């Protein structure tokens, strides 16, 4: 696997995971009313960012440890907008192609972000975060090339 690509994976998982964890921790402390639903949603997002950090550390230790890394990247692909559920999780970088309220759009963000909303006033829509799609595609390509190269 290419060294530059391993570094990108480490920055996205470890760096993005720590940034996201710090953000959700600050949001939890700032909550005015810590309702059970708010605590559960903060807990779910916290688990995601901890998994991202663990996936990056395991990958840094041994590039063959990829199962949790793949799960973390897969959970970042869908973006859902609706009055019932809003879902968006990302570590380090977001570039989303979306279709919301009958309008196509592009969203981007440098940094970790999360939206896990229930019963929120949002229009219907769907999107795809292309960053984890690209990372998974490159990951598959480089892993396949490593298996085919002599001496591996």
C-alpha atoms as one frame of an Amber mdcrd trajectory, in Angstrom:
protein
   0.000   0.000   0.000   1.278   3.460  -0.837   2.748   5.378   2.095   0.926
   8.612   1.258  -2.383   6.764   1.250  -1.716   5.185   4.645  -0.962   8.671
   6.011  -4.243   9.997   4.611  -6.148   7.132   6.253  -4.412   7.842   9.567
  -5.195  11.570   9.428  -8.831  10.920   8.522  -9.391   8.282  11.208  -7.191
   9.295  14.141  -7.167  13.052  13.576 -10.789  13.268  12.503 -11.849  10.926
  15.282 -10.163  13.043  17.958 -11.638  16.252  16.548 -15.116  14.735  16.393
 -14.786  13.321  19.914 -13.757  16.739  21.250 -16.705  18.403  19.495 -19.322
  15.938  20.750 -17.872  16.089  24.271 -18.135  19.902  24.257 -21.682  19.701
  22.889 -22.649  17.235  25.622 -21.290  19.522  28.334 -23.161  22.494  26.825
 -26.550  20.727  26.670 -29.112  22.709  28.633 -31.306  19.707  29.382 -29.685
  16.317  29.314 -32.745  14.340  28.299 -32.333  10.573  27.893 -32.702  10.919
  24.103 -29.954  13.573  23.940 -27.645  11.459  26.074 -28.251   8.382  23.884
 -27.615  10.336  20.653 -24.414  11.841  22.073 -23.377   8.336  23.160 -23.929
   6.888  19.680 -21.877   9.639  18.055 -19.155   9.250  20.711 -18.911   5.517
  19.976 -18.512   6.304  16.255 -15.592   8.681  16.889 -13.935   6.249  19.317
 -14.244   3.519  16.675 -12.620   5.845  14.140  -9.669   6.439  16.479  -9.316
   2.715  17.256  -9.539   1.826  13.551  -6.753   4.281  12.736  -4.521   3.088
  15.559  -5.020  -0.554  14.602  -4.291   0.296  10.959  -1.121   2.176  11.998
  -0.020  -0.874  13.955  -0.706  -3.287  11.108  -2.242  -2.365   7.714  -3.935
  -5.772   7.630  -6.333  -4.677  10.432  -9.019  -3.236   8.208 -12.424  -4.555
   9.295 -13.229  -1.717  11.732 -11.665   0.798   9.333 -13.994  -0.317   6.545
 -17.021  -0.095   8.869 -16.038   3.446   9.911 -15.696   4.519   6.272 -18.963
   2.846   5.234 -20.930   4.619   7.974 -19.787   7.960   6.547 -21.175   7.409
   3.038 -24.934   7.985   3.440 -26.400  11.388   4.252 -30.116  11.461   5.067
 -32.357  14.489   5.447 -35.963  14.123   6.601 -38.395  15.405   9.206 -38.121
  11.984  10.867 -34.352  11.368  10.848 -31.291  13.370   9.911 -28.021  11.455
   9.557 -24.543  12.636   8.651 -21.267  11.487  10.175 -17.788  12.263   8.939
 -14.213  12.443  10.103 -11.847  15.106   8.784 -13.426  15.849   5.393 -16.914
  15.970   3.915 -17.819  16.426   0.264 -21.459  15.489  -0.210 -23.454  15.337
  -3.410 -27.060  15.791  -2.345 -30.594  16.130  -3.536 -32.665  17.976  -0.927
 -36.131  19.451  -1.357 -36.138  18.767  -5.140 -32.831  20.637  -5.580 -29.403
  19.138  -6.294 -26.511  20.504  -4.301 -22.957  20.157  -3.106 -21.814  20.470
   0.474 -18.290  20.454   1.801 -16.522  20.791   5.109 -12.950  20.476   6.301
 -13.212  18.960   9.768 -15.323  16.378  11.519 -19.057  16.834  11.725 -22.100
  14.915  12.849 -25.842  15.126  12.589 -28.010  12.512  14.180 -31.376  14.191
  14.535 -34.766  12.714  15.337 -37.957  14.653  14.699 -36.251  17.758  13.355
 -37.778  20.204  10.854 -35.825  19.382   7.675 -36.886  18.809   4.062 -36.649
  15.339   2.572 -33.384  14.525   0.850 -30.496  12.164   0.406 -26.804  12.529
  -0.249 -23.549  10.657  -0.697 -20.287  11.633   0.963 -17.812  11.010  -1.844
 -14.701  11.152   0.387 -15.179   7.723   2.013 -16.278   6.323  -1.361 -12.976
   7.508  -2.863 -10.970   6.212   0.116 -12.628   2.790  -0.039 -12.061   2.628
  -3.800  -8.371   3.489  -3.438  -8.070   1.160  -0.464  -9.434  -1.730  -2.523
  -7.197  -0.840  -5.460  -4.015  -0.655  -3.373  -4.871  -3.776  -1.359  -5.492
  -5.708  -4.579  -2.185  -4.435  -6.029  -0.353  -5.502  -2.846  -1.750  -9.028
  -3.153  -0.623  -9.286  -6.780   2.872  -7.877  -6.315   5.725 -10.392  -5.942
   7.054 -11.002  -2.465   3.740 -10.420  -0.644
